[in-house]
């Protein structure tokens, strides 16, 4: 009798917890293509909405994961294109150079 390892979970609405709109840390890491430690940091920084179960396990909001994924693709969370803001800092100690930039 052999024991087989189940295949990896698909990144789809059929995932465990998807009906509740939540993911585990490892599921979120796979969906975001980052490590579980990175997901934990994102939660601590408030980049992902999450809470802890009574057992101390994180549950991450699927909508916050989708928002991060959309932002990485340059889209707004609602699915439309977002124009990313671009900033440019020019440091020049030459007064003539500063006048050309301003």
Buried (B, 14 or more C-beta within 10 A) or exposed (E): EEEEEEEEBEBEEEBEBBEEBBBBBEBBBBBBEBEBEBBBEBBEEEBBBBEEEEEEEBBBBBEBBBBBBBBEEEBEBEEEEEEEEEEEEEEEEEEEEEEEEE
